[in-house]
């Protein structure tokens, strides 16, 4: 074989091997995404004013990795207040965590799936050291 042909064949097989491994990683990611029962919309039907009222969870496969993000809502009047989107982290124990950072405080949410319900622990960390940290627990149902 000529050197040019050898280089071309090497490039061809390397490209094919890369595409096959990328497709396998994407497939594994899609399987993991389909198994994640946390994804979707969750509502707190008993939310009082300023309490967690809803969480939206989305997952997307990027470069073979599952990227999860969440958006939280607080009960406000006349409509719920949005906290915006935050990246999620999934621990080995199955706890999904989010951190929403605001000007006056940060909200840390831990989610634990329980079938058609999800338990949310919300820890409010105020940037003012005079205001104590507050933790609350909520049970949300799938919408």
SVG drawing of the C-alpha trace seen along z (x, -y; Angstrom):
<svg xmlns="http://www.w3.org/2000/svg" viewBox="-54 -41 58 43">
<polyline fill="none" stroke="black" stroke-width="0.4" points="0.0,0.0 1.2,-3.5 1.7,-5.9 -1.1,-8.1 -3.5,-5.2 -2.3,-4.0 -3.0,-7.5 -6.4,-7.7 -7.4,-4.2 -6.2,-5.1 -8.2,-8.3 -11.3,-6.4 -11.2,-3.7 -10.4,-6.2 -13.4,-8.3 -15.7,-5.2 -14.5,-4.1 -15.1,-7.6 -18.6,-7.7 -19.5,-4.3 -18.3,-5.1 -20.1,-8.4 -23.3,-6.7 -23.0,-4.1 -22.4,-6.9 -25.5,-8.8 -27.5,-5.6 -26.4,-4.9 -27.3,-8.5 -30.8,-8.1 -31.3,-4.9 -30.3,-6.7 -32.6,-9.6 -35.6,-7.3 -34.9,-5.7 -34.9,-9.0 -38.2,-9.1 -37.5,-12.6 -37.9,-14.4 -41.1,-16.2 -43.4,-18.6 -44.1,-18.3 -46.6,-20.4 -47.2,-21.1 -51.0,-21.3 -50.8,-22.5 -48.4,-25.4 -48.9,-28.5 -47.6,-32.0 -43.8,-32.0 -43.6,-28.2 -42.3,-25.9 -45.2,-25.4 -43.7,-23.6 -40.6,-22.2 -39.9,-21.5 -37.1,-19.0 -35.5,-18.6 -32.8,-16.2 -30.8,-16.5 -28.0,-14.3 -24.9,-16.3 -21.8,-14.5 -23.0,-11.3 -23.6,-12.8 -27.0,-13.4 -27.4,-17.1 -30.2,-17.8 -31.6,-21.3 -34.5,-22.4 -36.7,-25.4 -38.4,-26.1 -41.5,-28.2 -42.7,-29.8 -46.3,-30.5 -46.8,-34.2 -49.8,-36.4 -51.4,-36.8 -49.2,-34.1 -46.2,-31.9 -42.7,-33.4 -40.0,-31.7 -36.5,-31.1 -35.0,-30.5 -33.1,-27.5 -30.2,-25.8 -28.0,-22.8 -28.7,-19.6 -26.3,-17.1 -27.2,-13.5 -25.5,-11.7 -24.7,-8.0 -27.5,-7.7 -30.1,-9.0 -30.5,-12.5 -30.8,-15.2 -29.5,-18.7 -29.9,-22.2 -28.6,-25.5 -30.5,-28.7 -28.4,-31.8 -30.1,-35.2 -29.1,-38.7 -30.2,-38.3 -30.1,-34.5 -29.4,-31.1 -31.8,-28.3 -30.5,-24.7 -32.9,-22.0 -32.5,-18.2 -35.0,-16.0 -35.7,-12.4 -38.1,-10.4 -40.8,-8.3 -42.9,-6.8 -45.5,-9.4 -44.3,-11.8 -41.0,-13.5 -39.7,-14.9 -38.0,-18.3 -35.8,-19.6 -35.3,-23.4 -32.5,-25.1 -32.5,-28.9 -29.1,-30.4 -29.3,-34.1 -26.3,-36.2 -26.9,-38.3 -25.3,-36.4 -27.9,-37.9 -30.7,-35.9 -30.5,-32.2 -30.6,-29.4 -34.0,-27.8 -34.8,-24.3 -38.2,-23.1 -39.5,-19.8 -42.3,-19.5 -44.0,-16.6 -44.8,-17.2 -46.9,-15.1 -46.3,-14.5 -48.4,-16.5"/>
</svg>
